[in-house]
Amino acid sequence: MVATEPKVEEVRVDEFSGAEYDEHLYQHHGVLRGIDGLEAFGDEHVEQYRELGFVSIEKLLSPDEVQSSLAGLLDVIDGKYPGFRHIQFEAKARPLLATLSAAQKQDLVRKIFNFIEYEPRLKAIAEHPRILEVVRRLIGEEPALFENKALIKPPRIGREKPWHQDHAYWNLPLEAKVVTAWIALDPATTENGCLYVIPGSHREGPVVHFRRRDWQICDTDVSTNRIFAAPLAPGGCLFFDSMLHHGTPANASPQRRRALQFVYIPASVARISQAERLAVFGSEGKDVTC
């Protein structure tokens, strides 16, 4: 298959510039440790997920599966799938895109989405029996894949993803049991932008979001005294509830931080309208300020 380069004017660029933020927002009070492999996952961990809003499992993917996933991502970025345009670059990359090769562009990508029908190696991960086994137990019924993304923080320019609830982005009923599987392909560390979470926050209901540095929870509404860091080794996975408060700081390090994110919903779940969602999670017109 012949590689094709997207025209610069067709490339998506992140609308948020990566504004400065208070580093206090990511001062954590503990570090999460994952379960040592799927074999150790039991009913007590399902209960932990219900109580805390997450469960972390190390070594969920093998080293070969991690490398296969990375190879698939690079083929997508390199333009080996004609017609694929679901790549978003960091805002800081805009003036550079016209001058770089595909290999160089991989360190400017922020997000890739809707790739599973193009890339069979990544589709295999989305349908991985080990992942679906965990999700099935967390949801309590047969899951369906709702969203597929690769979330990337390029070295030195990968911007912050402010604190938010994933459910605020989706037109899904509030009661829907939505599970995200966030899979590290590189070491995800406190230096390069691992996930940060607030345990138990998923049980506190929806929070109004604002368009500031992203679609986010107001900085003043973040419970900074309850923050935990959730580093992961390659192949590790953090499963978390869609109402969990979580965010990731910018990557100022020279290290890549690449991850896959698959979102699963009950196969039977209905949809709501955008107006119904914004009536709960807010638009700038609600009687609240940030």
Beta strands, then each sheet from edge to edge (+ up, - down):
strand 1: 12-13
strand 2: 35-36
strand 3: 54-58
strand 4: 87-89
strand 5: 109-113
strand 6: 143-153
strand 7: 161-164
strand 8: 179-184
strand 9: 195-197
strand 10: 209-211
strand 11: 215-217
strand 12: 228-230
strand 13: 237-241
strand 14: 246-248
strand 15: 257-266
sheet 1: 1+ 4+ 5- 6+ 15- 8+ 13- 3+ 2+
sheet 2: 7+ 14- 9+ 12-
sheet 3: 10+ 11-
end
